[in-house]
Amino acid sequence: MVNEVIVTAALTGNIHTPTMSPYLPVTPRQLIDEAVRCYEAGAACVHIHVRNRETGQPSQDIEMMGEVLKGIKARTDLIVTVPSRVAAVFARLGNFKVLKLPLHMPSFEVRLHWHQRFHQDPANRWLREVMTDLYAELA
């Protein structure tokens, strides 16, 4: 019996910034090159978020996302997944084909847990605030 595996790579995550890792791809060229490296290593799918070119902060820049998607498409056969809001914009523009998953994806809860001694810790408070804001936007 052969077990088939689909390798998916999440290139950036939605909340990460260059201050968290010097390896975070920020520019369209970096995102495209990273997707190509994943493809060459055997990935079938990548999930991407774009970043502000100057600050590295998460962005919803549709033009930049289009540039990244076109670059990945030109150099690979990868399946690319993007945030659903971004996919909806591209579907309206007619630039890309947006497909529904052929399987049911159950919903899930996201919870934050921390030890009481870290309740007032500035870094912990910052992370809780970022996560709360992020998931409030998605609700």
DSSP file (Angstrom, degrees, kcal/mol; ACC not computed):
  #  RESIDUE AA STRUCTURE BP1 BP2  ACC     N-H-->O    O-->H-N    N-H-->O    O-->H-N    TCO  KAPPA ALPHA  PHI   PSI    X-CA   Y-CA   Z-CA
    1    1 A M              0   0    0      0, 0.0     2,-0.5     0, 0.0     0, 0.0   0.000 360.0 360.0 360.0 130.6    0.0    0.0    0.0
    2    2 A V        -     0   0    0      2,-0.0     2,-0.7     0, 0.0     0, 0.0  -0.862 360.0-146.7-101.4 128.3    1.3    3.4   -1.0
    3    3 A N        -     0   0    0     -2,-0.5     2,-0.4     2,-0.0     0, 0.0  -0.848  14.9-149.8 -93.2 118.1    0.6    6.4    1.2
    4    4 A E        -     0   0    0     -2,-0.7     2,-0.4     2,-0.0    -2,-0.0  -0.706  13.5-166.8 -89.3 140.6    0.2    9.5   -0.9
    5    5 A V        -     0   0    0     -2,-0.4     2,-0.6     2,-0.0    -2,-0.0  -0.979  14.2-153.0-129.2 137.3    1.2   12.8    0.7
    6    6 A I        -     0   0    0     -2,-0.4     2,-0.5    37,-0.0    37,-0.1  -0.957  16.8-149.7-108.5 120.2    0.5   16.3   -0.4
    7    7 A V        -     0   0    0     -2,-0.6    37,-2.6    35,-0.4    38,-1.6  -0.796  15.1-174.4 -93.4 124.9    3.2   18.7    0.9
    8    8 A T  E     -a   45   0A   0     -2,-0.5     2,-0.5    35,-0.2    38,-0.2  -0.960   7.4-158.5-118.4 136.8    1.9   22.3    1.6
    9    9 A A  E     -a   46   0A   0     36,-2.3    38,-2.4    -2,-0.4     2,-0.8  -0.964   8.6-153.3-117.5 127.6    4.2   25.1    2.6
   10   10 A A  E     -a   47   0A   0     -2,-0.5    38,-0.2    36,-0.2    36,-0.1  -0.883  14.4-164.9 -95.2 110.7    3.0   28.3    4.3
   11   11 A L  S    S-     0   0    0     36,-1.9    -1,-0.2    -2,-0.8    37,-0.1   0.806  71.0  -4.9 -73.1 -31.1    5.6   30.8    3.3
   12   12 A T  S    S-     0   0    0     35,-0.5     4,-0.3    12,-0.1    -1,-0.1   0.682  79.1-133.0-134.1 -32.0    5.0   33.6    5.7
   13   13 A G        -     0   0    0     34,-0.3    36,-0.1     1,-0.1    -2,-0.0  -0.051  34.0 -94.5  77.3 163.2    2.0   33.3    8.1
   14   14 A N  S    S+     0   0    0      1,-0.1    -1,-0.1    44,-0.1    36,-0.0   0.772 115.2  36.2 -88.6 -26.8   -0.3   36.2    8.5
   15   15 A I  S    S+     0   0    0     42,-0.1    -1,-0.1    -3,-0.1    -2,-0.1   0.552  86.4 113.2-106.3  -7.6    1.1   38.0   11.6
   16   16 A H        -     0   0    0     -4,-0.3    -3,-0.0    41,-0.1    -4,-0.0  -0.308  41.2-172.5 -72.1 149.5    4.8   37.5   11.2
   17   17 A T    >>  -     0   0    0     40,-0.1     3,-2.1    34,-0.0     4,-0.9  -0.892  41.1-100.2-133.0 163.6    7.1   40.5   10.5
   18   18 A P  T 34 S+     0   0    0      0, 0.0     3,-0.2     0, 0.0     6,-0.1   0.751 118.6  66.1 -58.9 -23.9   10.8   40.7    9.7
   19   19 A T  T 34 S+     0   0    0      1,-0.2    -3,-0.0     3,-0.1    37,-0.0   0.743 100.4  52.0 -69.1 -19.6   11.6   41.6   13.3
   20   20 A M  T <4 S+     0   0    0     -3,-2.1    -1,-0.2     1,-0.3    -4,-0.0   0.770 128.6   2.8 -85.2 -28.0   10.5   38.0   14.2
   21   21 A S    ><  -     0   0    0     -4,-0.9     3,-1.2    -3,-0.2    -1,-0.3  -0.923  52.3-146.7-159.7 131.2   12.7   36.3   11.6
   22   22 A P  T 3  S+     0   0    0      0, 0.0    -3,-0.1     0, 0.0    -1,-0.1   0.594 100.3  64.8 -72.9  -7.6   15.3   37.5    9.2
   23   23 A Y  T 3   +     0   0    0      2,-0.1     0, 0.0    -5,-0.1     0, 0.0   0.418  69.8 120.9 -94.6   0.7   14.2   34.7    6.8
   24   24 A L    <   -     0   0    0     -3,-1.2     2,-0.3    -6,-0.1   -12,-0.1  -0.501  65.6-128.4 -68.2 121.4   10.7   36.0    6.2
   25   25 A P        +     0   0    0      0, 0.0    -1,-0.1     0, 0.0    -2,-0.1  -0.578  38.5 164.0 -71.7 130.3   10.2   36.7    2.5
   26   26 A V        +     0   0    0     -2,-0.3    25,-0.7    24,-0.1    30,-0.1   0.785  47.3  64.7-114.4 -49.6    8.8   40.2    2.1
   27   27 A T  S  > S-     0   0    0      1,-0.1     4,-2.5    23,-0.1     5,-0.2  -0.359  86.7-112.0 -79.6 159.0    9.1   41.4   -1.5
   28   28 A P  H  > S+     0   0    0      0, 0.0     4,-2.8     0, 0.0     5,-0.2   0.917 119.6  52.9 -53.9 -43.6    7.3   39.8   -4.4
   29   29 A R  H  > S+     0   0    0      1,-0.2     4,-2.8     2,-0.2     5,-0.2   0.915 109.3  48.5 -59.9 -43.7   10.5   38.4   -5.8
   30   30 A Q  H  > S+     0   0    0      2,-0.2     4,-2.3     1,-0.2    -1,-0.2   0.909 112.5  48.4 -63.5 -41.8   11.4   36.8   -2.4
   31   31 A L  H  X S+     0   0    0     -4,-2.5     4,-2.3     2,-0.2    -2,-0.2   0.921 113.6  46.8 -64.4 -43.8    8.0   35.2   -2.2
   32   32 A I  H  X S+     0   0    0     -4,-2.8     4,-2.4    -5,-0.2    -2,-0.2   0.941 113.2  48.3 -62.9 -48.1    8.2   33.9   -5.7
   33   33 A D  H  X S+     0   0    0     -4,-2.8     4,-2.2    -5,-0.2    -1,-0.2   0.882 111.7  50.3 -61.3 -38.4   11.7   32.6   -5.2
   34   34 A E  H  X S+     0   0    0     -4,-2.3     4,-2.2     2,-0.2    -1,-0.2   0.898 109.6  50.6 -67.2 -40.2   10.7   30.9   -2.0
   35   35 A A  H  X S+     0   0    0     -4,-2.3     4,-2.4     2,-0.2    -2,-0.2   0.898 109.8  50.9 -62.7 -40.4    7.6   29.3   -3.6
   36   36 A V  H  X S+     0   0    0     -4,-2.4     4,-2.8     2,-0.2    -2,-0.2   0.911 108.4  51.6 -63.7 -42.4    9.9   28.0   -6.4
   37   37 A R  H  X S+     0   0    0     -4,-2.2     4,-1.4     2,-0.2    -2,-0.2   0.908 110.3  49.1 -60.5 -41.2   12.3   26.5   -3.8
   38   38 A C  H  <>S+     0   0    0     -4,-2.2     5,-2.7     2,-0.2     4,-0.4   0.920 111.3  49.8 -62.8 -43.5    9.4   24.8   -2.1
   39   39 A Y  H ><5S+     0   0    0     -4,-2.4     3,-1.4     1,-0.2    -2,-0.2   0.924 110.1  49.7 -60.0 -46.9    8.2   23.4   -5.5
   40   40 A E  H 3<5S+     0   0    0     -4,-2.8    -1,-0.2     1,-0.3    -2,-0.2   0.773 107.9  54.9 -65.5 -25.5   11.7   22.1   -6.3
   41   41 A A  T 3<5S-     0   0    0     -4,-1.4    -1,-0.3    -5,-0.2    -2,-0.2   0.504 131.3 -90.5 -85.9  -5.1   11.8   20.4   -2.9
   42   42 A G  T < 5S+     0   0    0     -3,-1.4   -35,-0.4    -4,-0.4    -3,-0.2   0.465  73.5 148.1 114.8   2.0    8.6   18.6   -3.6
   43   43 A A      < -     0   0    0     -5,-2.7    -1,-0.3    -6,-0.2   -35,-0.2  -0.408  28.2-168.3 -69.2 146.6    5.8   20.8   -2.4
   44   44 A A  S    S+     0   0    0    -37,-2.6    35,-2.4     1,-0.3     2,-0.3   0.587  71.7  27.9-103.4 -18.4    2.5   20.6   -4.3
   45   45 A C  E     -ab   8  79A   0    -38,-1.6   -36,-2.3    33,-0.2     2,-0.4  -0.996  58.7-166.6-147.3 143.9    0.9   23.7   -2.7
   46   46 A V  E     -ab   9  80A   0     33,-2.3    35,-2.9    -2,-0.3     2,-0.5  -0.981  11.1-149.7-130.1 148.4    1.9   27.0   -1.1
   47   47 A H  E     -ab  10  81A   0    -38,-2.4   -36,-1.9    -2,-0.4   -35,-0.5  -0.970  25.4-169.8-114.7 130.1   -0.1   29.4    1.0
   48   48 A I        -     0   0    0     33,-2.1     2,-0.3    -2,-0.5   -34,-0.0  -0.900  23.7-177.2-128.5 152.3    0.9   33.0    0.8
   49   49 A H        -     0   0    0     -2,-0.3     2,-0.2    33,-0.1    11,-0.1  -0.971  28.3-130.5-132.4 144.6    0.3   36.4    2.3
   50   50 A V  E     -C   59   0B   0      9,-0.5     9,-2.0    -2,-0.3     2,-0.3  -0.581  17.0-146.1 -96.8 163.7    2.0   39.5    1.0
   51   51 A R  E     -C   58   0B   0    -25,-0.7     2,-0.3     7,-0.2     6,-0.1  -0.893  28.4 -94.5-126.8 153.1    3.9   42.1    2.9
   52   52 A N     >  -     0   0    0      5,-3.0     4,-2.3    -2,-0.3     5,-0.1  -0.535  38.2-133.4 -61.9 128.7    4.4   45.9    2.7
   53   53 A R  T  4 S+     0   0    0     -2,-0.3    -1,-0.1     1,-0.2   -26,-0.1   0.815  99.2  35.8 -59.9 -32.8    7.6   46.3    0.7
   54   54 A E  T  4 S+     0   0    0      1,-0.1    -1,-0.2   -28,-0.1   -27,-0.0   0.888 129.9  25.5 -90.2 -42.5    9.1   48.8    3.2
   55   55 A T  T  4 S-     0   0    0      2,-0.1    -2,-0.2   -29,-0.1    -1,-0.1   0.710  87.6-132.9 -97.9 -21.9    7.9   47.7    6.6
   56   56 A G     <  +     0   0    0     -4,-2.3    -3,-0.1     1,-0.3     3,-0.1   0.487  56.7 144.2  79.5   1.5    7.3   44.0    6.1
   57   57 A Q        -     0   0    0      1,-0.1    -5,-3.0   -40,-0.1    -1,-0.3  -0.412  63.2 -85.8 -71.6 149.9    4.0   44.3    7.8
   58   58 A P  E     -C   51   0B   0      0, 0.0     2,-0.3     0, 0.0    -7,-0.2  -0.229  54.5-170.6 -54.2 145.0    1.1   42.1    6.6
   59   59 A S  E     -C   50   0B   0     -9,-2.0    -9,-0.5    -3,-0.1     0, 0.0  -0.945  35.2-150.4-139.1 156.2   -0.7   43.7    3.6
   60   60 A Q        +     0   0    0     -2,-0.3     2,-0.6   -11,-0.1    -9,-0.1  -0.031  43.5 153.1-110.7  26.6   -3.9   43.2    1.6
   61   61 A D     >  -     0   0    0      1,-0.2     4,-2.3     2,-0.1     5,-0.2  -0.439  27.8-166.9 -65.2 106.5   -2.3   44.8   -1.5
   62   62 A I  H  > S+     0   0    0     -2,-0.6     4,-2.6     1,-0.2    -1,-0.2   0.865  84.7  53.7 -66.5 -38.4   -4.1   43.1   -4.4
   63   63 A E  H  > S+     0   0    0      2,-0.2     4,-2.1     1,-0.2    -1,-0.2   0.921 110.9  46.5 -62.8 -42.6   -1.7   44.3   -7.1
   64   64 A M  H  > S+     0   0    0      2,-0.2     4,-2.4     1,-0.2    -2,-0.2   0.914 111.5  51.1 -66.1 -42.0    1.2   42.9   -5.1
   65   65 A M  H  X S+     0   0    0     -4,-2.3     4,-3.0     1,-0.2     5,-0.2   0.914 109.3  51.7 -61.4 -41.5   -0.6   39.6   -4.6
   66   66 A G  H  X S+     0   0    0     -4,-2.6     4,-2.7     1,-0.2     5,-0.2   0.905 108.5  51.0 -60.1 -41.8   -1.3   39.5   -8.4
   67   67 A E  H  X S+     0   0    0     -4,-2.1     4,-2.1     2,-0.2    -1,-0.2   0.919 112.7  45.9 -61.0 -44.4    2.4   40.0   -9.1
   68   68 A V  H  X S+     0   0    0     -4,-2.4     4,-2.5     2,-0.2     5,-0.2   0.930 113.2  48.7 -65.9 -46.0    3.3   37.2   -6.7
   69   69 A L  H  X S+     0   0    0     -4,-3.0     4,-2.7     1,-0.2    -2,-0.2   0.919 112.3  48.2 -61.9 -43.8    0.6   34.8   -8.1
   70   70 A K  H  X S+     0   0    0     -4,-2.7     4,-2.2    -5,-0.2    -1,-0.2   0.898 111.8  50.6 -63.6 -39.5    1.6   35.5  -11.7
   71   71 A G  H  X S+     0   0    0     -4,-2.1     4,-1.0    -5,-0.2    -2,-0.2   0.898 112.5  45.4 -65.3 -40.9    5.3   34.9  -10.8
   72   72 A I  H >X S+     0   0    0     -4,-2.5     4,-1.7     1,-0.2     3,-0.5   0.922 113.2  50.5 -67.1 -43.8    4.6   31.6   -9.1
   73   73 A K  H 3< S+     0   0    0     -4,-2.7    -2,-0.2     1,-0.2    -1,-0.2   0.872 108.2  53.6 -61.5 -38.3    2.3   30.5  -12.0
   74   74 A A  H 3< S+     0   0    0     -4,-2.2    -1,-0.2     1,-0.2    -2,-0.2   0.773 119.7  31.9 -68.4 -26.3    5.0   31.4  -14.6
   75   75 A R  H << S+     0   0    0     -4,-1.0     2,-0.3    -3,-0.5    -2,-0.2   0.522 121.5  26.2-113.1  -6.9    7.7   29.3  -12.8
   76   76 A T     <  -     0   0    0     -4,-1.7   -40,-0.1     2,-0.1   -41,-0.0  -0.890  59.7-128.1-146.2 174.2    5.8   26.3  -11.3
   77   77 A D        +     0   0    0     -2,-0.3    -4,-0.1     2,-0.1    -3,-0.0   0.006  61.4 144.8-109.5  22.9    2.7   24.1  -11.4
   78   78 A L        -     0   0    0     -6,-0.3     2,-0.5     1,-0.1   -33,-0.2  -0.224  53.8-126.0 -63.4 148.7    2.0   24.8   -7.7
   79   79 A I  E     -b   45   0A   0    -35,-2.4   -33,-2.3     2,-0.0     2,-0.5  -0.848  31.6-154.9 -84.0 130.6   -1.5   25.1   -6.3
   80   80 A V  E     -b   46   0A   0     -2,-0.5     2,-0.4   -35,-0.2   -33,-0.2  -0.948   9.2-165.0-115.6 125.7   -1.5   28.4   -4.5
   81   81 A T  E     +b   47   0A   0    -35,-2.9   -33,-2.1    -2,-0.5     3,-0.0  -0.880  11.1 177.2-107.5 143.8   -3.9   29.1   -1.6
   82   82 A V        -     0   0    0     -2,-0.4   -33,-0.1   -35,-0.2     5,-0.1  -0.858  44.3 -68.0-134.0 166.3   -4.6   32.7   -0.4
   83   83 A P    >>  -     0   0    0      0, 0.0     4,-2.2     0, 0.0     3,-0.5  -0.282  50.6-116.5 -55.1 145.4   -6.8   34.2    2.2
   84   84 A S  H 3> S+     0   0    0      1,-0.2     4,-2.2     2,-0.2     5,-0.1   0.827 113.7  56.1 -59.0 -34.5  -10.5   33.9    1.2
   85   85 A R  H 3> S+     0   0    0      2,-0.2     4,-1.6     1,-0.2    -1,-0.2   0.905 109.0  47.1 -64.0 -39.9  -11.0   37.6    0.9
   86   86 A V  H <> S+     0   0    0     -3,-0.5     4,-2.2     1,-0.2    -2,-0.2   0.919 110.3  52.4 -66.8 -43.2   -8.1   37.9   -1.6
   87   87 A A  H  X S+     0   0    0     -4,-2.2     4,-2.3     1,-0.2    -2,-0.2   0.889 106.3  54.5 -59.6 -39.6   -9.5   34.9   -3.5
   88   88 A A  H  X S+     0   0    0     -4,-2.2     4,-2.0     2,-0.2    -1,-0.2   0.890 107.4  50.0 -62.8 -39.9  -12.9   36.6   -3.8
   89   89 A V  H  X S+     0   0    0     -4,-1.6     4,-2.1     1,-0.2    -2,-0.2   0.938 111.7  47.5 -64.4 -46.4  -11.3   39.8   -5.2
   90   90 A F  H  X>S+     0   0    0     -4,-2.2     4,-1.2     1,-0.2     5,-1.1   0.856 109.0  54.6 -65.6 -33.6   -9.4   37.8   -7.9
   91   91 A A  H  <5S+     0   0    0     -4,-2.3     3,-0.2     1,-0.2    -1,-0.2   0.917 109.2  48.0 -63.7 -42.3  -12.6   35.8   -8.7
   92   92 A R  H  <5S+     0   0    0     -4,-2.0    -2,-0.2     1,-0.2    -1,-0.2   0.873 111.8  49.7 -65.2 -36.9  -14.4   39.1   -9.4
   93   93 A L  H  <5S-     0   0    0     -4,-2.1    -1,-0.2    -5,-0.1    -2,-0.2   0.705 103.5-134.3 -75.7 -18.9  -11.5   40.4  -11.5
   94   94 A G  T  <5S+     0   0    0     -4,-1.2    -3,-0.2    -3,-0.2    -4,-0.1   0.622  70.1 120.8  77.0  12.7  -11.5   37.2  -13.5
   95   95 A N  S   <S+     0   0    0     -5,-1.1     2,-0.3     1,-0.1    -4,-0.1   0.818  73.7  22.7 -78.9 -30.9   -7.7   36.9  -13.3
   96   96 A F  S    S-     0   0    0     -6,-0.8     2,-0.6    -9,-0.1    -2,-0.2  -0.929  79.0-111.1-136.9 156.6   -7.6   33.5  -11.6
   97   97 A K        -     0   0    0     -2,-0.3     2,-0.6    -3,-0.1    -6,-0.1  -0.789  28.0-157.6 -89.8 124.7   -9.8   30.5  -11.2
   98   98 A V        -     0   0    0     -2,-0.6     2,-0.4   -10,-0.1    -2,-0.0  -0.916  12.5-167.0-105.7 121.9  -11.0   30.1   -7.6
   99   99 A L        -     0   0    0     -2,-0.6     2,-0.2     0, 0.0    -2,-0.0  -0.843  18.2-126.7-111.9 144.3  -12.0   26.5   -6.8
  100  100 A K        -     0   0    0     -2,-0.4     0, 0.0     1,-0.1     0, 0.0  -0.607  40.1 -97.9 -81.3 148.5  -13.9   25.2   -3.8
  101  101 A L        -     0   0    0     -2,-0.2    -1,-0.1     1,-0.1     4,-0.1  -0.391  23.4-134.4 -63.9 142.4  -12.3   22.4   -1.9
  102  102 A P  S    S+     0   0    0      0, 0.0     2,-0.3     0, 0.0    -1,-0.1   0.243  85.7  52.5 -83.9  16.7  -13.5   18.9   -2.8
  103  103 A L  S    S-     0   0    0      2,-0.0     2,-0.4     0, 0.0    -2,-0.1  -0.965  93.5 -94.2-145.9 160.9  -13.9   18.0    0.8
  104  104 A H        -     0   0    0     -2,-0.3     0, 0.0     1,-0.0     0, 0.0  -0.633  30.0-158.9 -79.8 128.8  -15.4   19.3    4.0
  105  105 A M        -     0   0    0     -2,-0.4    -4,-0.0    -4,-0.1    -1,-0.0  -0.929  18.2-138.1-106.5 111.3  -13.1   21.5    6.1
  106  106 A P        -     0   0    0      0, 0.0     2,-0.1     0, 0.0     0, 0.0  -0.303  18.2-113.3 -67.9 151.7  -14.5   21.5    9.6
  107  107 A S        -     0   0    0      1,-0.0     2,-0.3     0, 0.0     0, 0.0  -0.371  35.1-161.4 -75.0 164.4  -14.5   24.8   11.6
  108  108 A F        -     0   0    0     -2,-0.1     2,-0.3     2,-0.0    -1,-0.0  -0.986  15.4-119.3-147.3 156.0  -12.2   25.0   14.6
  109  109 A E        -     0   0    0     -2,-0.3     2,-0.5     2,-0.0     0, 0.0  -0.735  17.0-150.5 -95.5 145.0  -11.8   27.2   17.6
  110  110 A V        +     0   0    0     -2,-0.3     2,-0.4    25,-0.0    -2,-0.0  -0.973  21.5 177.1-113.9 125.7   -8.7   29.2   18.4
  111  111 A R        -     0   0    0     -2,-0.5     2,-0.5     2,-0.0    -2,-0.0  -0.941  21.9-139.8-128.2 150.4   -8.0   29.7   22.0
  112  112 A L        -     0   0    0     -2,-0.4     2,-0.4     2,-0.0    -2,-0.0  -0.920  20.3-178.7-109.0 134.3   -5.1   31.4   23.8
  113  113 A H        +     0   0    0     -2,-0.5     2,-0.3     2,-0.0    -2,-0.0  -0.992   7.5 162.3-130.8 140.4   -3.7   29.9   27.0
  114  114 A W        -     0   0    0     -2,-0.4     2,-0.2     0, 0.0     5,-0.1  -0.989  41.5 -97.2-153.4 155.4   -0.9   31.3   29.2
  115  115 A H    >   -     0   0    0     -2,-0.3     3,-2.1     1,-0.1     4,-0.2  -0.481  34.6-120.9 -74.0 144.5    0.5   30.9   32.6
  116  116 A Q  G >  S+     0   0    0      1,-0.3     3,-1.8     2,-0.2     4,-0.3   0.818 109.9  64.7 -56.4 -34.3   -0.8   33.4   35.2
  117  117 A R  G 3  S+     0   0    0      1,-0.3    -1,-0.3     2,-0.1     3,-0.2   0.709 103.4  48.8 -66.5 -16.2    2.8   34.6   36.0
  118  118 A F  G X  S+     0   0    0     -3,-2.1     3,-0.8     1,-0.2    -1,-0.3   0.311  78.7 104.5-101.0   7.7    3.0   35.9   32.4
  119  119 A H  T <  S+     0   0    0     -3,-1.8    -1,-0.2     1,-0.3    -2,-0.1   0.859  90.9  32.9 -59.3 -37.7   -0.3   37.7   32.5
  120  120 A Q  T 3  S+     0   0    0     -4,-0.3    -1,-0.3    -3,-0.2    -2,-0.1   0.419  87.1 125.1 -98.2   0.0    1.3   41.1   32.8
  121  121 A D    <>  -     0   0    0     -3,-0.8     4,-2.8     1,-0.1     5,-0.2  -0.428  61.0-138.0 -62.2 126.7    4.4   40.3   30.7
  122  122 A P  H  > S+     0   0    0      0, 0.0     4,-2.5     0, 0.0     5,-0.2   0.883 101.2  47.7 -57.8 -42.0    4.6   42.9   27.9
  123  123 A A  H  > S+     0   0    0      2,-0.2     4,-2.5     1,-0.2     5,-0.2   0.913 113.8  47.3 -66.3 -41.4    5.5   40.4   25.2
  124  124 A N  H  > S+     0   0    0      2,-0.2     4,-2.4     1,-0.2    -1,-0.2   0.908 112.6  49.1 -66.5 -41.4    2.8   38.1   26.2
  125  125 A R  H  X S+     0   0    0     -4,-2.8     4,-2.3     2,-0.2    -2,-0.2   0.913 110.8  51.1 -63.2 -42.3    0.2   40.9   26.4
  126  126 A W  H  X S+     0   0    0     -4,-2.5     4,-2.6    -5,-0.2    -2,-0.2   0.945 110.8  47.8 -60.1 -48.8    1.4   42.1   22.9
  127  127 A L  H  X S+     0   0    0     -4,-2.5     4,-2.6     1,-0.2     5,-0.2   0.904 111.1  50.6 -61.6 -42.1    1.0   38.6   21.4
  128  128 A R  H  X S+     0   0    0     -4,-2.4     4,-2.5     1,-0.2    -1,-0.2   0.906 111.6  48.7 -61.1 -41.1   -2.5   38.1   23.0
  129  129 A E  H  X S+     0   0    0     -4,-2.3     4,-2.7     2,-0.2     5,-0.2   0.924 111.8  48.2 -65.5 -45.1   -3.6   41.5   21.6
  130  130 A V  H  X S+     0   0    0     -4,-2.6     4,-2.7     1,-0.2    -2,-0.2   0.935 114.4  46.1 -61.0 -46.9   -2.3   40.7   18.1
  131  131 A M  H  X S+     0   0    0     -4,-2.6     4,-2.5     2,-0.2     5,-0.2   0.907 112.9  49.5 -64.6 -41.9   -4.0   37.3   18.1
  132  132 A T  H  X S+     0   0    0     -4,-2.5     4,-1.7    -5,-0.2    -1,-0.2   0.922 113.8  45.8 -63.5 -44.3   -7.2   38.7   19.4
  133  133 A D  H  X S+     0   0    0     -4,-2.7     4,-1.9     2,-0.2    -2,-0.2   0.914 112.3  51.9 -63.9 -43.2   -7.2   41.5   16.7
  134  134 A L  H  X S+     0   0    0     -4,-2.7     4,-1.3     1,-0.2    -2,-0.2   0.944 113.9  41.4 -59.7 -50.2   -6.3   39.0   14.0
  135  135 A Y  H  X S+     0   0    0     -4,-2.5     4,-0.9     1,-0.2    -1,-0.2   0.754 109.3  59.2 -76.0 -21.8   -9.1   36.6   14.7
  136  136 A A  H  < S+     0   0    0     -4,-1.7     3,-0.3    -5,-0.2    -1,-0.2   0.884 105.0  51.3 -68.0 -37.5  -11.6   39.4   15.3
  137  137 A E  H  < S+     0   0    0     -4,-1.9    -2,-0.2     1,-0.2    -1,-0.2   0.850 110.8  48.6 -64.9 -34.8  -11.0   40.6   11.8
  138  138 A L  H  <        0   0    0     -4,-1.3    -1,-0.2     1,-0.2    -2,-0.2   0.659 360.0 360.0 -81.9 -16.2  -11.6   37.1   10.5
  139  139 A A     <        0   0    0     -4,-0.9    -1,-0.2    -3,-0.3    -2,-0.1   0.500 360.0 360.0 -72.1 360.0  -14.9   36.5   12.4
